[in-house]
Amino acid sequence: MNDKINANEFRESLDRHLSDMKADPWLAQRIIASERGEGKVKKKLSVSVILVVSLLLVLTTAALAVTGLYQVINWKGDVTRTAELTQAPDSDAVQSGAEDWRTDSLHSFISEIPNEETAFAWYNNDDGSIKCSELHQKQIPVSSLEWFAEYMHGIEHLITPVTLPEGKVTNCYGKVFMECKAYGKYDQIKNGQSGSMCYNRFLIDESSAVATGYDLGIAFEDGTFFIFRSELRDRAYEEPLMLREGESAREITIEGMSDALLILAEDPAYPDGLIMQRRLSHPVRLKQLPLNNNLEESDDRSYQYEYMTVWGYNLDNPEILLKLFSAGKEY
């Protein structure tokens, strides 16, 4: 197998993978790899294998569903209940599905939206309620680690790694997601319909845009690979994750975080993870755009919490994840 993957392949593959994560963060934490190691030593998975197989994430949903119930855990690492794959933590409700053609249509439409736009597309039920939808947030592509570090400097409501493992970075890609701050300015540039699909498109004024999350993938020459995701939320989540068979969670302490869990995978084909949550010292106040025809503009929205996930592949020691946010501290 050729382990090399060029920059364009990396960017396109990770873009699709992170797009899947954005649409379904709970499912996306179940990243599947195809190579399996023997014994207790983790087999090194190539970056190309990880990225290619991650593109099959959505296609494997049906296969995962037959593996049984998942264990929903709290921030102590204790199992609170079991849930099927179609259920999300912190909710007993089963997520409703939509016909494939509608989902494909939404995804196709949203994928063509320029980075600088915010767009919402949806299909209605007969009673006018939304049957299924997809959101495209205004976003800025990450061009390099240096750019990312400089751009995120001073943004206190989004945590970033304070150190990275030694070694040459071979690929870096991601996006910073933007929303409109309270009392900010925007233009609704299009309110339309394509067949039975409705959509609204907006341009947020640059002076009114505020970063509310990011996706970041970093690959190293030795085969280690990290996926970071930070997102702001309006409330704390008591059930942060669903564990698959063979995964365990350990409560840990990370400076500055309200809660943190280290996720350990027995199977070498799966990544180890770090899940964190913190209450912001100052809420981020936002303007609610009238994304659909039933939603009115409002300046009363706010985010109170940040939720962070990190997944590491090919790690000799999963506790390297802790050092990403605790420079100089030994574990």
Salt bridges, closest charged atoms under 4 A:
ASP15 OD1 - LYS175 NZ 2.57
ASP90 OD2 - ARG235 NH1 2.81
ASP92 OD1 - ARG81 NH1 3.55
GLU99 OE1 - ARG102 NH1 2.69
GLU99 OE1 - LYS131 NZ 3.98
GLU117 OE1 - ARG201 NE 2.74
GLU134 OE2 - HIS107 ND1 3.40
GLU179 OE1 - ARG301 NH1 3.23
GLU206 OE2 - LYS138 NZ 2.85
ASP215 OD1 - ARG229 NE 2.61
GLU231 OE2 - ARG233 NH2 3.75
GLU239 OE1 - ARG81 NH2 2.96
GLU247 OE1 - ARG30 NH2 3.03
GLU251 OE2 - LYS76 NZ 3.44
ASP267 OD2 - ARG36 NH1 2.60
ASP272 OD2 - LYS42 NZ 2.43
GLU297 OE2 - LYS287 NZ 3.23
ASP299 OD1 - LYS287 NZ 2.77
GLU306 OE1 - ARG278 NE 2.68
ASP316 OD1 - LYS44 NZ 2.98
GLU319 OE2 - ARG250 NH2 2.96
GLU330 OE1 - LYS323 NZ 3.90
